[in-house]
Amino acid sequence: MARFDAGEFVHPFDQSAPLPDHGSTEPPGSPLTPDLTQELTRQEWPELHAALAAVCAAFALAVPPVRRAKRAAQGCLFGQAEVAVIVAEELVDLRSDLRPDELVAVLAHQCGHLLLGTSWTERAELSADRAAAAYLGDADPITRAVFRFAGADAPAVLAMRIRGIQAWAATPGFARLRARSS
């Protein structure tokens, strides 16, 4: 199994910005604070837990708990004392429509945040997108996931992320990571 290091996929924009501590510093009830409900168990979604364990192994990360939220981004990280992968109820409900590589892309994106030492912040999205592409050895699944779950993202921001993913996928650096992930 290929192992990845954050230095292999950090976007220059993210490299120049200071890294925040793990977890949200937003006050309770802020838009970044999902309404946590309960653990999303292995029995409820075994494919998600298996994929998360594989991604965490490739990034040399401890597997975080998975929690279900009534309102959250499709996949996000949240926590102060404990970091958890948050899965929106909407994503749980739509899982039969979700392509397996899109699920892995979302999880690899979130693990990219963990590897970078960031939680749910706009600032690290470009590097986390690259982490997903590096893990899968393919930029298409994260591109599709970004389109699928963009929500209220401004079209210009969405276009910038998609162009960034696709441009990086054409570089020699990505080609080296792709060869390792195969």
ABEGO torsion letter per residue (X at the ends): XBBBBAAAABBAAAAABBBBBBEBABBBGBAABBBBABBBBAAABAAAAAAAAAAAAAAGBBBBBBBBBABBBABBBBEAABBBBBBBAAAAAAAAABBAAAAAAAAAAAAAAAAAGBBBBAAAAAAAAAAAAAAAGBAAAAAAAAAAAAEABBAAAAAAAAAAAAAAAABAAAAAAAAAAX
